């Protein structure tokens, strides 16, 4: 690609929770990195720290058979997503897989296991439709929060934290990661192991490594999945997940598993699917390696004063809490900030019409786990609610209509025509679109909050 997409691209293949496109972002991301416990060796822990997740509790990804491939060209227009190219690659699938043997051998996969796990593999071409799916509508941030942070899920999260308290105690001591954040991720990603994909990770990643426009990326995921099975950390029946290869209750991609998964209970396996200790510790290790700061929050809901200059609401504008206070930023209800020396940036997901949030470094860590702001906000808020915190105080602009994909594309195209947006319109309202919209708002004397509304689209259409 010659231009950067409008959404974060650190690792674009971590699954969207519930496969929801949120606020213009597709919630893609991926984790990353440590095969052993701190100090270089596995953590040998007492037996009370072991646990298991019932396989019966995990529901399949769909209760009806998946539809076949549509047989149509992909929406991306990429030459490898043309129907003819997909059919050609599928016909060459067996040879493509065979050609991966030398790479697998260099990673320590035995010939016996390579043949065992790849013989009789066939491509799942339905994935091609999913790879290029273009969601017509997105959910607003408040709708996403309503969906994920429910009273039932909060109660279940509290039960999970209590049920596995010895494990959370040990993990928090070893990794310094807040137990409520881990419980929140577990709840959002799989509803505490009651929802999960049922596709073979080997088949999915093999398909994507040989067919379609992301072969180079998924080659590594496919080989990493083979390594997992070769090492014996998981069985093939455990290695089930989404069409993109994410698996387990907190959704690891195979390469992320390699980097982060730990054998917390010392049984010789890194089982992030059925072993609660390994699951919790591996998720904590993920966050720790990504820079989690122990003892600190992810951020705070704040009140933004009228007349505020929303050009300050930018990830790149990091100020101390004291400096934000000088700009009129306050916590609702007269609450104080624990430390005024902490540094944060201001997020205003609904512009001047909704609440603001001061985001601390741990929020950026959650964004590394999944780079959608709505996802990270839901994780942080859900964690606070499990802990016993209150709901957000300020109202959201629930009367605002979410723009369709066609309207989002049009908005970007109009911003390009006016000279405010640089790049190829893609219908995803990320940071660059927000910046461009701010500049347009400044040009017509409106608060530069970057909030893409139907009114802003109409103003762009009218040229004012």
Number of C-alpha atoms within 10 A of each C-alpha: 4 6 8 11 15 20 21 20 13 15 16 16 19 22 24 22 21 15 11 17 24 24 27 27 24 25 27 22 21 23 25 22 20 19 19 20 20 13 7 9 13 19 17 14 16 9 9 11 20 18 16 14 17 12 12 8 12 19 15 15 17 12 8 7 6 9 7 11 13 12 15 13 19 23 14 15 11 13 14 19 23 20 17 14 16 23 16 13 19 20 14 13 20 17 12 17 20 13 11 17 18 12 13 20 14 9 14 13 21 17 13 9 15 21 12 11 16 17 12 9 14 16 21 20 20 17 21 26 18 13 18 17 12 16 14 13 18 20 20 23 22 19 15 19 18 12 13 22 21 13 12 9 20 22 12 17 24 18 13 18 20 12 11 17 14 15 25 26 15 16 24 18 12 15 20 18 25 22 20 22 24 24 26 29 27 23 26 24 23 21 22 22 22 17 20 26 24 20 22 20 28 24 21 26 31 30 30 27 25 25 28 26 22 14 18 12 15 24 20 18 26 28 24 23 26 27 23 21 19 22 16 14 19 18 13 16 10 19 24 24 24 23 25 22 29 30 28 26 29 27 30 27 28 29 23 22 28 20 18 25 31 33 26 30 25 18 14 14 19 29 26 30 24 19 19 22 28 28 28 27 28 33 28 27 29 28 27 20 16 19 16 24 17 14 8 15 19 24 19 20 19 22 19 25 13 9 8 16 14 18 16 19 23 16 13 10 12 19 17 16 22 16 15 20 14 10 14 13 20 22 18 16 9 7 9 10 14 10 11 13 12 15 18 25 23 27 21 22 24 22 21 21 17 16 21 24 21 25 21 22 18 23 21 19 21 24 22 22 25 27 26 25 21 25 28 23 23 23 29 22 24 28 27 19 23 25 16 11 11 10 11 14 13 14 10 18 15 14 6 14 13 19 22 17 19 12 17 25 18 18 27 28 21 18 22 17 12 13 12 18 21 15 15 15 20 20 24 23 24 19 16 20 27 20 20 20 25 21 22 23 20 14 11 12 10 11 19 25 26 28 22 24 18 17 12 17 20 12 15 21 13 8 10 12
